Amino acid sequence: MASAMKDTMRAVVIREPGGPDVLELQDVERPTPGPDDVLVRVASSGLNRADLIQRRGFYPAPPGYPPDIPGLEYAGLVEAVGASVEGMAIGDAVMGITGGGGYAEFVVAPAATTVAVPGGMDPVDAGAIPEVFMTAFDAVFLQEHLCTGEILLVLAVGSGVGTAAVQLGHRAGATVIGTSRTRAKLDAAAALGLAHGVLGDDTWPQQVKEVTDGRGVDVILDLVGGAYLAGSQRVLAERGRHIVVGVPGGMKAEIDLRVLMGKRASIRGTVLRARPVAEKVALARAFERDVVPGFESGELKPVIDRIFPVAEVSAAHAHMEENRNFGKILLGW
């Protein structure tokens, strides 16, 4: 099958570090799957803030991935299957995360890292699932073990990961609180299961304390970083768990270790991009088992802000940089 195809494809290439205008749609060499891989014809590519940082020249792709083609997730149809792959066939609808190269007509991925697109879902819409839902699921449940009856605080709830975390937390029986600098985003998140929306002004820690009757929160999913660290320490409950996933609000901040010690609390950071394949496989299987059924039952849904034609990728990046999106921005192929 693969040998009958042309050996080039369209992809979004970073011409040089810079603003959205450095992104160009070019013809590049089409990747070839190895024996354990699948070749996926991409239906949609999701945008992530990491792509913006890579475009500016500050977040290089891990070894083995294209250095100049951004994109951390994809959804589409299997076009070719490696000789050692079992249980997958040409035409299967799959989605997944990748270390780079997701802004392309074709993506090669280890077959074991792919996840089946939920039954009945358009692969284009499925492009809004992998990075944000897998990130939220991994951070909140596999690492911080959020339990039914606990309180989850999502910082920047209108982001892609934020909207995913709200749904996952609500589905698990947790009370979800979220922050945003935009009231409209808080209102939209309420429809996804957000119990309390908090405006992200200087008073947000006090607002969180008030809605929890002074108790604080059990888990913080931090999609902001340094600017909110002091406030996060204030609102953590006894034995609270704080996990940092994104740092658009700053990479550095002071931490009062006495507060952390006194609350017997913890703080950790996490990334998906550079993890070993074995860890990505384990996450894919857990996600397929525990989360995908939620999409098929209607408990969960991809939240799509806008689908841009791939030729308008520069406009898509500008849209994200201006914080205009609620949920995911996709590139449609």
Order of alpha helices (4+ residues) and beta strands (2+ residues): beta-beta-beta-alpha-beta-beta-beta-beta-alpha-alpha-beta-alpha-beta-alpha-beta-alpha-beta-alpha-beta-alpha-beta-alpha-alpha-beta-alpha-beta
